Amino acid sequence: MQKIVIFTLAVALGTFIPTLAQKTSDLRYQSAYEKNFIESYLKYKAENPLNLLLAPDESMTSHLASEADQILKDFLSRYEQKISSDKISGKHLAQLFYKVHRKFLKRYVQYSTLGQTLRNGNYDCLSGTAFYAVILKRLDVPFEIIETNYHIYLQIETDQGLALMESTDPLYGYISNPTEIKERLKDFEKSATRKIDPAQHEFNYTINKPTSIMGLAGLQYFNLAVNSFNQKKFKESLSHLEKANIFYNSERIVEFGALVGTHILESGQYSAPDKEIMIARIQRLINSDLTVASR
């Protein structure tokens, strides 16, 4: 499995452009909804969890976002009196977890976005976790999102003690038994360094730490970058990475950006001028204030 040394790529990049912060003008948008949301976010830093997590879906529109908002409002109306910040009922959270799976999370499809989950029931570890994060946020329930290299899950303190939500387990994904929690946490710790898919890139670092709703948005873009990369769409992969970097500063972006840059340089599908422009964008990405802060 190829491992990336960032310094090696820096040499390969040459001196196309001086080190600069990420330029907003570099961004290539997939939809009018995404463009409006990101430009508004960059200007006002307003964070609406649902809109934030719907933005990476290339088919998203304002109308579809409004429909999704109403679907969640209707669904959560029956739980608002049972679950709140001052009444975190483990019993009702368990019921909520499995009800969400039966109603919304229909098929595991890798690299699904939250928008796809709401439209057709496709989900993966990340979009499933994003779904639960949005509804817990709406119920004003404190929770922690834990990110590892290849997995992500939720931790919640309930009236019955600590509980975990593992979105890819429709049968036993709500874990509240202390012994079972201990076993799951061991498994999650192992997953920080164990690839689920042999084709996945082997990272040179280990992640096992809390992230945020913004982090989930960035990770959705990161996953889209990986999916594009796997299809040898390196220019598209770069575009997704640039947007991931707006919401999420991580060594993932540095290392994977270097990998994308290497393949752009080696690829025969781009002209020399196009390569120069893309490598300049990668250099800005790798050396932006956000990615430097993550190292």
C-alpha positions in Angstrom: 0.0 0.0 0.0 1.4 3.4 -1.1 2.3 5.7 1.8 2.7 9.4 1.2 5.6 11.6 2.4 4.4 15.2 2.2 7.9 16.6 1.8 8.5 14.4 -1.3 5.4 16.0 -3.0 6.5 19.5 -2.0 9.7 18.9 -4.1 7.6 17.6 -7.0 5.3 20.6 -6.9 8.2 22.9 -7.6 7.7 26.6 -7.4 4.4 27.1 -9.3 3.1 29.5 -6.7 4.0 31.0 -3.4 2.4 29.7 -0.2 -1.1 31.3 0.1 -4.2 30.8 2.1 -7.0 28.8 0.4 -8.7 31.0 -2.2 -12.5 31.1 -2.2 -12.2 31.6 -6.0 -10.7 28.1 -6.3 -14.0 26.5 -5.3 -16.0 24.7 -7.9 -19.7 24.2 -6.9 -21.9 21.2 -7.7 -25.2 23.1 -7.3 -26.7 26.5 -6.7 -27.8 25.4 -3.2 -24.2 24.5 -2.3 -22.8 27.7 -3.7 -25.3 29.9 -1.9 -24.8 28.0 1.4 -21.0 28.0 1.3 -20.8 31.7 0.3 -23.3 32.6 3.1 -21.3 30.4 5.6 -18.0 32.1 4.7 -19.6 35.5 5.1 -21.6 35.0 8.2 -20.3 31.8 9.8 -23.9 30.8 10.5 -24.2 27.1 11.3 -27.5 25.4 10.5 -26.7 21.7 11.1 -29.2 20.3 8.5 -28.2 22.8 5.8 -24.5 22.3 6.6 -24.8 18.5 6.1 -27.0 18.7 3.0 -24.6 21.0 1.1 -22.3 18.2 -0.1 -25.2 16.5 -2.0 -24.9 17.5 -5.7 -28.7 17.1 -6.2 -29.7 19.3 -3.3 -32.0 22.3 -3.9 -33.6 24.8 -1.5 -36.9 23.1 -2.1 -35.5 19.6 -1.2 -33.8 21.1 1.9 -37.1 22.6 3.0 -38.8 19.2 2.5 -36.1 17.5 4.5 -36.5 20.0 7.3 -40.3 19.4 7.4 -39.8 15.6 7.4 -37.6 15.8 10.4 -39.9 18.2 12.2 -42.9 15.8 11.7 -40.8 12.8 12.7 -39.5 14.4 15.9 -42.8 15.9 17.1 -43.6 12.6 18.9 -40.2 12.7 20.8 -40.0 16.3 21.9 -41.9 15.7 25.1 -39.9 12.5 25.9 -36.4 13.6 25.1 -34.7 17.0 25.9 -31.6 18.5 27.4 -32.9 18.1 30.9 -34.6 14.8 30.3 -32.2 12.5 28.4 -34.2 9.3 28.6 -32.0 6.3 27.6 -35.2 4.3 27.0 -36.6 6.8 24.6 -33.3 7.3 22.9 -33.0 3.6 22.2 -36.5 3.7 20.7 -35.6 6.7 18.6 -32.4 5.0 17.3 -34.2 1.9 16.0 -37.2 3.9 14.7 -34.8 6.0 12.6 -33.2 2.9 11.2 -36.5 1.4 10.2 -37.9 4.5 8.7 -34.9 6.2 7.1 -31.8 4.1 7.0 -32.7 1.5 4.4 -29.5 0.4 2.5 -25.8 0.6 3.3 -24.2 2.3 0.3 -20.6 3.5 0.7 -20.0 7.3 0.1 -23.7 8.2 0.5 -24.5 11.7 1.5 -27.1 12.8 4.1 -29.2 14.2 1.2 -29.3 10.8 -0.4 -30.2 9.2 3.0 -33.2 11.5 3.2 -34.2 11.0 -0.4 -33.8 7.3 -1.0 -32.6 5.7 2.3 -29.0 5.0 1.2 -26.6 5.6 4.0 -23.1 4.7 5.3 -21.3 5.2 8.6 -20.8 8.9 8.0 -24.2 9.9 6.6 -26.0 7.7 9.2 -24.1 9.3 12.0 -24.9 12.7 10.5 -28.6 11.9 10.5 -28.5 11.0 14.2 -26.4 14.1 15.0 -29.0 16.4 13.3 -31.9 14.9 15.2 -30.1 14.9 18.6 -29.2 18.6 18.0 -32.8 19.4 17.3 -33.8 17.7 20.5 -31.2 19.7 22.4 -29.5 16.5 23.6 -25.7 16.9 24.2 -23.6 14.3 22.4 -20.0 13.7 21.3 -19.0 12.6 17.8 -16.0 10.4 17.8 -13.9 10.1 14.6 -11.4 7.3 13.9 -9.4 6.7 10.7 -12.1 4.5 9.2 -15.2 4.9 11.4 -17.3 7.4 13.3 -19.9 7.0 16.1 -21.8 9.0 18.8 -21.5 9.0 22.6 -24.4 10.3 24.8 -24.7 10.6 28.6 -28.3 9.5 29.4 -30.3 9.1 32.6 -29.1 5.5 32.5 -25.4 6.3 32.0 -23.2 6.4 28.9 -24.7 5.1 25.6 -23.2 4.7 22.1 -24.9 5.0 18.7 -23.3 3.0 15.9 -25.3 3.9 12.8 -24.3 0.9 10.7 -25.7 -1.6 13.1 -29.5 -1.7 12.7 -30.0 -4.5 15.2 -27.7 -3.7 18.1 -26.4 -0.2 17.3 -27.7 1.5 20.5 -25.3 0.2 23.2 -26.0 1.1 26.8 -24.7 -2.0 28.7 -21.4 -1.0 30.3 -19.7 -4.4 29.4 -20.9 -4.1 25.8 -19.8 -0.5 25.6 -16.3 -1.5 26.8 -16.1 -4.2 24.0 -17.4 -1.8 21.4 -14.9 0.9 22.3 -12.1 -1.7 22.0 -13.4 -2.5 18.5 -13.7 1.2 17.6 -10.1 1.7 18.8 -8.9 -1.1 16.6 -10.8 0.4 13.7 -8.8 3.5 14.1 -5.9 1.7 12.3 -7.8 -1.2 10.6 -9.1 -0.6 7.1 -12.7 -1.9 6.4 -12.0 -2.1 2.7 -8.6 -3.4 1.4 -8.8 -0.8 -1.3 -8.8 2.1 1.2 -5.7 4.3 1.4 -3.5 3.4 4.4 -3.0 6.7 6.3 0.3 7.5 8.1 -1.4 8.7 11.2 -4.0 7.5 13.7 -7.3 9.5 14.5 -9.4 8.6 17.5 -10.9 11.9 18.8 -14.0 14.0 19.0 -15.2 16.1 16.1 -18.1 18.4 15.4 -21.1 18.9 13.1 -18.8 21.0 11.0 -16.3 18.1 11.0 -19.1 15.8 9.7 -19.7 18.3 6.8 -16.0 18.3 6.0 -15.8 14.5 6.2 -18.7 14.2 3.8 -16.7 16.3 1.3 -13.6 14.2 2.1 -15.5 11.0 1.4 -16.6 12.5 -1.9 -13.0 13.3 -2.7 -12.0 9.7 -2.0 -14.8 8.4 -4.2 -13.8 10.7 -7.1 -10.2 9.7 -6.6 -11.1 6.0 -6.8 -12.8 6.7 -10.1 -9.6 8.5 -11.3 -11.5 11.9 -11.3 -8.6 13.7 -9.7 -9.7 17.2 -10.6 -13.1 16.5 -9.1 -11.4 15.0 -6.0 -9.4 18.2 -5.5 -12.5 20.3 -5.7 -14.1 18.2 -2.9 -11.0 18.5 -0.8 -11.0 22.3 -1.1 -14.5 22.4 0.3 -13.7 19.8 3.0 -11.0 22.2 4.2 -13.5 25.0 4.8 -15.2 23.0 7.5 -12.6 20.6 8.7 -8.9 21.0 9.4 -7.2 17.6 9.5 -4.1 15.7 8.6 -6.4 13.7 6.3 -6.6 16.6 3.9 -2.8 17.2 3.9 -2.0 13.6 3.2 -4.8 12.9 0.8 -4.2 16.2 -1.0 -0.6 15.1 -1.6 -1.8 11.8 -2.9 -4.2 13.6 -5.4 -1.3 15.9 -6.4 1.0 12.9 -7.1 -1.6 11.3 -9.4 -2.4 14.6 -11.2 1.3 15.0 -12.0 1.5 11.4 -13.2 -1.8 11.4 -15.1 -2.0 11.7 -18.9 -5.6 13.1 -18.8 -4.6 16.7 -18.2 -2.6 19.3 -20.2 0.5 20.8 -18.7 -1.3 24.2 -18.1 -4.2 22.4 -16.3 -1.7 20.5 -14.2 0.0 23.7 -13.2 -3.3 25.3 -12.1 -4.3 22.2 -10.1 -1.0 21.7 -8.4 -1.0 25.4 -7.5 -4.4 24.8 -5.9 -3.1 21.8 -4.0 -0.1 23.8 -2.8 -2.5 26.4 -1.4 -4.6 23.7 0.1 -1.8 21.9 1.9 -0.3 25.2 3.1 -3.5 27.0 4.1 -3.9 28.3 7.6 -6.4 25.5 8.4 -4.3 22.5 7.3 -1.1 23.9 8.8 -3.0 24.3 12.1 -4.0 20.6 12.0 -0.4 19.3 11.9 
